[in-house]
Amino acid sequence: MTNSQVPSIVLNQDGTISIQVDVYDFDTGTPVEISGEATQDSGAIASFYSVQAVPAHADGQSASMWVKSVPVVEPNQFDPHFPVTITVRAALAWVVQLNGNANPAAIPRLPGEPIPVGGWTSNDFGAAVEPPPAAAPAPAVPPAQLRHGKWWDRVKRDPLTSVMTGRFTRLFPELPGARFDQADLEKLAVAMTAPPEDESAEKAVPDPEENPGIPAAYTYLGQFADHDLTFDPISQLRERLTTKSQLQALVDFRTPRFDLDNLYGHGPDDQPYMYEEDGVHLLPGAPMPGNPFDPRAVQLPRGPNGRALIGDPRNDENRIVAQLHAVFLRFHNKVVDYLGGKDQISFAEARQQVRWHYQWILVHDFLPTILPEQIYESVFPDSCPSPAVLRLRENDLELMPVEFSVAAYRFGHSMVRPRYQLNQAIELPIFSGIPGDRNDLGGFRPMAPNLAIDWRYFIDLDHGVGPVTPQLSYKIDTSLVNPLGKLPPEIAKDPSSLALRNLMRGSTFQLPSGQRVAEAFDMTPLADEDLVIGKATVGSPKTPIKEIARSFAGNAPLWAYVLSEAQVTSWKNAHPGPATNHTPVRLGPVGGRLVAEVFASLLRGDPTSYLYAHPAFQPAADFMPNGTFGLAELINVALCRTP
């Protein structure tokens, strides 16, 4: 059987790499196509493609071939101090000439296929060996190997109009894009980033920044759903892309659907290494027996190099979303067993059931948790989307609305806590803040068994009667925790502030201001003096956005408007008033409608969703011991728990 391996890679002085590929069981002179991708944790990526004739070699021995001077995607470079992961393919390569034939009688008809009206038949063929021996780099880096965020570096000079076409859509194409000076955006980003916490000070109990009613697990369910919808696959965090030139482009390589392709990838036929031998169960990772509450915990399946073998590598970007992914993996396997296993159910049938249970959670649990009841009911009356409010045109359902992806759905950044209690014994910061110290929640690496999450610390699994009080998300407001103001250099730099990256993105995508979007929704925009920046806590300083820069008067960046609107309207509508630190903060009218309508549109427009294909769907009765099914119930099923 033909195969290949890579015994060595050479880093050249000009930054390119040359790759030695040993091929086996190819005859001398055979035209062979060599292609693949080389990646490094530093963010360096190189894609290569070459067609060469196999050189002379002894029978039974390998033939050594070189793909020379392969360029790396700028600005990153390969570093010889770190390992390289390479995927390589070697296959026969031939050119075949086929002549046209309009005579249907001369064309073979396949059983069950329509009657042919014509076709092409082979006339000649020959070896496909390109004249120059040097490798010709591929014109595009295949999406499967791109790291989330680095894609900008490859297309940063493309005009925005060419990037939008066929990839993104606008909900309000008639609205003008808001314009801002870079200096004003920098001032706003500073104001939207909280100062460092005093580690020596005793923690307030309860923490006034916590958001009552929104447990911490929903922050990461939102991130998991975001990865399911979008695939900008070049970096560890989407927030790596923020300079004005980088932000000229963004590709959504996946269909924007809630279809769990981040869990399933391309399925067992194309990615069998993600599945058990039966092709129905997902392959679990190594056991993590360090948590007595969940002794069957597993981490993500990983290859010999430590990389996660999952549908979307971004689900390994932090330890919490990685373990949530593992929970979904276990839930899939429980569903397979519940439905009778391989002998009774196909992979496609199991996947459909898991997708529908997941979509049910989004509609019946996630959205009601983050939205005010009035907004949820206006878009999902009787938990079914109302066609009257869907703004996405039918032919746009394959595209991602930029008002949603670049602004409104980034509300989750404000919900991130600076530290998380993983289990009774372990609490870790999101970033250590110390160069070289990886004792934090950073991902893209195997986890020690004692880091297994006790999910009772993230969500109420026992309906209020358990011994553990879950930690809550932080409030949806205009204050991001301080560690997000200086992301580690391996995640983002120039700038390293997440708030500034988001603001610059919105400006580059020419998003309309929050006030213009409010008017487009037939809403009265918030007054400038009410649109404040600061923590949604009693007594904390809050600055009207117009005082940060005059250019924001009547013209607030959409992302900042959505966050400020959430805290302002939640406090204004507090019942019974006045608002206190215990007042829940949920999305406001503009942000809530943007998120709810896009969810509704994508679910209603997806032929595979339960709302489209089977509106009467109900979760399995055995999964709903208390008559409801949400994230807590999914976790309990995955963990084999009955509260």
N, C-alpha and C positions, 0 to 999 in steps of 0.2 A: 504494500500500500504506500502510495506517495505521501511524503510528509516533509517537514522542514524544521529547522531550529536556528537560533541566533547565538553563535558562540561568542561574538564580540561586537562592540560598537566603539567607534573612534570619534572623539570630539576634536574637530578641526580648529585651527587658529581663527578662522573667520566666523566661528560660532555654529557652523553647520555640523551635521553628524554623518558618518559613513557607516553603513550597517552590513555586516557579514552575515549572509544567509546560506546555510548548508542545506541542500535539498537531496533527498534520497529517492531512489527508484524511478528517476527520470533518465531516459536515454540521452546520450550525447547528441547535441544539436536540436533537442526538443525546445520549441518556443514556450517559455514559462513566464507567467505574469506574477510578479512579486509585489505585494501591496500590504499596507498595514499602518499602524499608528504607534508612536513612542510617546510616553508621557512620564512626567516626574512630579512629585509632590510639590516642587517649587512652582508649579503651574506651567512648566515648559511642555509644549506639544509640537510634534512633528508628524506630518502625514506623508507617506511615500508611495510611489507607484512606478514600476519599471517592468518592461517586457524585454527579456533577454533569451538568447539561446544557451542551453545548458553546455558548459565547457566540457572538454574531454576529461574523463575520469575513469579509474579502474572499475571493473565490474564489482558490484557489491559494496562499493564505497560511495561516500557522499561526494557531491560536486559543490565546490565553494564559489558563491557568487557575491558580488558587492553592489549595493545600492549607494551611490556616492553623493556626497555634498548635499544632503537633505536639509533644507532650511527649517528653522524653528519659527513658530508663529510669534511675531514680535508682541510685546517688548521682552518677554521672558527668555531666558537662556538656560541650557542644560548645565548643571553643576556636577562635576565629577565626584563630589563628596557625598552625593546621594544616589540611591539606586534608581534605575530606570525600569519601567514596565513597558513591554512591547507586545503587540499583537501582530502576527505576520501570517500571510497567506501565500502559498505557492500553488499555482494551478496551470494547467495547459491553456495556451492562448492561441487561437486560430481566427483568421478572418474568413468569413463565408460570404460569397456573392449569391444572392437569390434574385431570380428574374420574376417579374410580375406576370400574372396569368389571370385574365378576366373571364375565363371559361369555367363556370361553376362545376361542370361535369369532370373537369380535370383536377379538381381540388378534393382531397379526402374529407368526408364528413364525419365528425366525431359523434359517437352515440350520445343522445340527449342534448346536443348542441343545436343552435339555429342553423338553417340551411345556408351554406356559404354562397357568397356572390362573387368571390374571387380570392386571390391569395398570391403567394410567392413560393417558388420551388427552387431548391439549390441548383446552382449552375457550376460553381467553381469554389475552391477553397485553397487556403495557403497559410503558411506560418505568419503569425503576427509579431514579427520581431522588428522593433523600431530601429532606425538606422543608428542613432547615437547610442553608445553604450551607457552613457551617464543617465541617472534616474531623472525622470521628469516629475516634479512634485505635483501632487493632486491639486486641482484648482480649488477644492473646498475640503475642509476637514470634516470627516464623517461625524455626524452628531453623536454617535454612541461613545466617542472617546473625548468629546469636548468637555472641559471643566467649566462649571457654572460661573459665568461672568467674564472669562477671558475672551469670549467670542467678540467682544467689542474691539479688541485690539486688531482683529483681522479685517473688520469692516468699518473702522472708525471714520474713514474719509468719505463713506457713501453719503449721499444726500438723504435727508429724512424722508422725502417723498418716495424714493425708491425702496427704502426700508419698510415703510408702511404698507406699500402695495402688496396685496396677497398674503399679508402676515397679520396686520392689525387693522382695527376699524375704530372709528370714533362714534360715540353715542350722540354727540352734538357737533356734527361737522360744520354747522353754520356759525358756531361761536368762535370768536377770534382767540388766538393764543395770548396768554398773559406774558408780558415782558418784564424782566427784572435785571438790575445790575448785579454783577457777581458779588460786589462788596455787600450789598443789602442781603443777599442770600446767606452770606457768611455770618453776618450779624444775627440773622434769624436762627441759623443753626446753633450758634453759641447759646442763644436764649432758650432753645428747645432741648438743650442737653443739661441734665442736672449736675450740680457740683459733686465731687467725690463724697461718699459717705464716711462718717467718722467711725472707723472700725473699733475704736476703743470705747465708744459710747454704748450704753446698754440699749438693746433694741426695744422699741416701743411695742407693746402687745395690747391690742392688735396694731399692726403696722398701718398707719393712716394712708399709705399709698396703695394698700391692697383694695381690690375691687370686689365688694360683697356680691355674691351670686355668680361669679365667674371663676371657677377653680383653675389652677395653673395648667391643667391638662388641655384646656381649650386653646391656650396659646399655641400649643404644638399640634393639636388637631388642625388648627387653621394653617399652620405651616405645612403639614402633611397634605392638606387639600390643595394648597398653592402649588406644591410640587407635582401633584396629580394633574392640575390644570395646565401648568406651564412647563416648558423645558428650554431654558436658556443654558445649555449644558457645559459651559467651559470653566466655571469656577466653583469654589466651595460655598460661596454665598452670592446671591444675586447682587448684593450691594457693592460688589467689587467694581461695578461699572458706573463711573460718575463724571469723568472729565468731559468737558464740552465736546471734544472731538470723539471720544468713545461713545458718547450718548447719541450719536447720529444713527445708531442702528440697534435693532434687537430682533432676534428671530425666535418665534415660538415653534420649535421643531416638533411639538406634539399637538395633536388635535385638542382644543380646549374643551375637554369633557371630563366629567367625574367618573372615569372608567377604571381607575386603579392601575393604569399602565406603569405607574411608579412602583407598584408591587409585583406585577406580573411580567413586566418587560414585554417581549414579543411572544411569550408563551413557551411551552415545553418543546415544541418542534424546533424553534430557532435558538432558544437558550436553554438547552437541556441541563446545563450545569446548575441552574437555579432550582431544579426539581428533583424529587426522588425518582427511583427507577420506574415506578408505576406511571410517571408522567401526569399524575393528578395532584399528589401532595407536593407542597413547596418544601424545599430542603431547609431545615433549621440549622442554625449555627451552633457553636460550642455551648455546652451547658454553663450556666452562671448560678451555681448553687449557694452563693453567698447570702441570699435573702431567705430567711425561714418562712416568710409570708408566701413566697412564690418559689418553692424549691425546683420547679420545672422551668425556670426562666432560661432563656437562651439569648445569645447575642446574634448579630447578623451573620449569615454564612460568609466565609472569607476564603480567598485564595491563598496560596503559599506566600504571596507578598503582603498579605494583610489587607488587601483591598476587599471591600464588601461586594459580594456577588448578588446584586439586587438590580431591579429595573431602573432605578434612578440613583446615581451615586450621591446626589444631594441629600438623600435620606440618611446619610452617614455623616452629615456635616456637624452634628452635635450629638451628645450622648443621649439626650432626651428623645429627639425625633427618631434616632436610631432604634431605641428600645420600643417606641410606639410602632415603628415599622415591624419589629419582631412580634409585637402583639397582633398586628394584622395578619402576619404570616401564620401565627398559631391559630388565629380565628379561622382562617381559610381551611387549615387542616382539620379543625373541629367540625366545620361545616361538611367537609368531605366525609368524615367518619359518621356524622349525624345522618347523612343521606345515603349511607350504605357502602361507602368506599368505592374503589375502582370497579368492582363488579356490578355496581348499581348505578353509577353516575359518571359522566364524562367530565374532563377538565372544563370544557366550555360551560356545562351546566353548573358546575360548582362555582366557577368564576362569576357567572351571572347572579347566582344567589348572594355571593359575598358582595358584589357591586351593589345590588339592590338594598342589602342591609346597611351598607355604608352610605348610600344616597339617602336612605330613610333617616339616618343619624343627622346628616347635614340639614335636612328639611325640618325634622321634628325635634332636634336637640341643639345643634350648633347655632343655627340662625335664631331660634327663640332665645338663646342665651345671650347673644351679642346685640340683638335688636330690641328696641322698644316694642311692646305688644301691638300698638296701633300701626306701626310701620309693617310689622310682620303680617298682621291680619289684612292689611291693604294689598299686599303682594301675594300672600298665600292664604286666601280665604279658605277655610276648611282644610288647611294644609295642602292645598292644590293651587298651583300658580294661576293667577287670573290673566287670561290672554289680553285683556284690555290695557295692561300696564307694561307689556313687553316691548321694549324699545329696539331690540336687535332685529334688524331685518332678516328675513329667512335666509338670504344668501350670505349673511354675515355670521352665521352660527359656527363657521369654521375659523373665525377670526377672534382675536382677543381684544376687547375694548381697552384702549389706553387709559381712559379715565378711571377704570377699575384697577387695572394691573399696575399702573405707574403711580396711582395716588390712593384711591379709596381703600383697596385691600391691603395697603401697607399700614393700616391702623394697628395691626398686631405688633409692630415694633415697639409701640408704647406700652404693651402689656408684659414685656419681658422683665423679669426680676434680675437683680444683680447676682443673686446666689439662689441655689435650690437645695432643699433637703431631699436626697435621693432615697434614703431609707433611715432607719432609726440611728444608724451609726455614722453616716456619711453626708456631709454638706459640702458643696463645691461652688466656686464662683463660675460665671459663664466664661470669663477669661482670667488667667492668673495675674496678668499685668507685669509679670517678671520675665524678661527674655530668657528663653530656654527652659522655663518651668512649665510643664504641661499638666500640672495637677489641677485641671479645670475640666470644663464640660466640652472642650474642643473635641472634634471627631476625626474621622478618617484614620482610625486605628482600632485595634482590638481593645476590649475592656476587661479589666480585672473582675473576677467573680464577685467581689464585695461591692461592686458598683451597680449591681442589679437593682432596678427601681422597685420600691414598694409603692405600688400605685395608689395606695390609700393616702399617701402624702400629696397626691396630685388631683384626686377626684374622690367624691364620696361614693364608695363602693357598697356601703352598708345601710344606705337610706337613713342616715342621721343617727344610727345607734352603734356605730363602730367606735373603737378606742382611740382612733387617730383623727385629728382635725386637719383636713387638707389645706395646704398652703394655697393662697389665691393668686390670681394674676394681678399685675399692677393695673392701675386705672387707665382707661383710654383717654389720654389727655395730651397736652403739648409738651410733655417732659419725658425724654428718654433717659434711662439710667446712664450714669456716667461712663461705665465701660464701653457703651456703644458710641461714645464720643471719640474714642481712640481705639479703633479696631486693630488687632495684631497685624503686623505687616504681611504675614502669610495669607491673611484674609483680604485686606484692602489697604491701599495707601494712595496718597495724592488725589483726594483727601482721604483721611482715615475716619472722618466723622460720618456716621450713618445718616444723621439728620441732613447734613450738607449734601451727601450723595443723593438722597431722595429729592431734595429741593432742586438740585441741579438737573436731575433726570426729568422732573416735571417741566422745567424751563426748556430743556432741549427738545422734549416732545411737544412743546408748544401747547401745553394743556391750558384750557380756559381757567380763569380765576374761579374760586369758590363762589363768589357772588354771582358770576354769570351763569354758573351751573344751577344755583338756587333759582334764579329767575327763569331758566329754561324748564325747571320743574314746577313753575308757577308758584314759587314760594317767595316770601319776603326775606331777603338776605339779612344776616346778622349785622347790626350796626357796628361800625368800626370800634367804638368804645367798648362794645360787648365781646368783641373777638379778641380774647386775651391769650397770652402765652404764659405758661407756668403750671405748677402741679395742681391737680384737683384735690387739694387738701385745705382744710379750714386754716386761715391765718398765713398761708404761704404767699409770697409775693406773686402778683400777676400783672403783666404789662400789656396794655392794649397794643395790638400788632402795629398800628399806625405810628406808635411812639418808637418802635424799633427802627423803622425806616418809612419816610413819607410815601415812598412808592407803593407801600402796601395798603394805603387808604383806598377802600373800595375795590381792592385788587389783590386779594390774598392768594398765595399759592394754594392750589386745590388740596394737596395733602395736609397742609397746616390748617386750612379751613375745616376739613373733615374732623381733625382731632380737636380743635378748639370748640367746634360746634357740639361735639359729643359731651364735653365737660360742661359747657354753658347751658345747653338745653336740659341735660340730666339734672343739674342743680335747680334750674328754673322750674322744672316740672316735678320736683321732689314732693312726695306725699307720704305722710304729712310733712309740711315744711316747717322751718327752713332746712336747707341742706346741711348735712353733717358729714363727717368722714365715713360714716356708714351708708351714705347714699350711693347706690349702684350707679355706675357710669356706663351707658351703652351708646352705640352710634346714634347720631342725630338724624334729622330729616334728610339732608343731602347725602351724607355717607351711608346711611341706612338704606335709602332707596337705590343708590348705586350698587351696593353689595347685593341686596335682595333681588333686584331686577335682573342682574347678570346671572346670579345663581338660577333664578327661575327660567330665564331665557335658555341657558345652556342645558338645563335639565329637560325642559319641554322640547327642545330642538334635537335632542339626542335620541335616535331610534332605539338605542340599547338601554336607555334609562327606564326605571319602573314607571315613572310618570308618563312616559310616552308609550311604552310597550305593554304595561300591565298596571294601570292606575289603581286597581283594586288590591295590589300586593300588600301583604302584611308580613312582618317578621315572624319567624318560627315561634309558635306559641311556647315551646319549651325554653326559648331564649328570653321570655318576658314573664318571669315569675310574679312580678307586681303589675303586669298589664301594660308596661311601657318598655320601649327599647331605645337606648341612647348609648353614648360612649361608655358609661359605667357598665351597662349590661354587656356590651361587646367585650370589654376587658374581663368581666367575670366569666363569660363563656370561654374566652381564650385561656384563662387561668384555671378552668375546671372548678369554678366557685359557684356556690349557691348561697347568697347572703340570707 
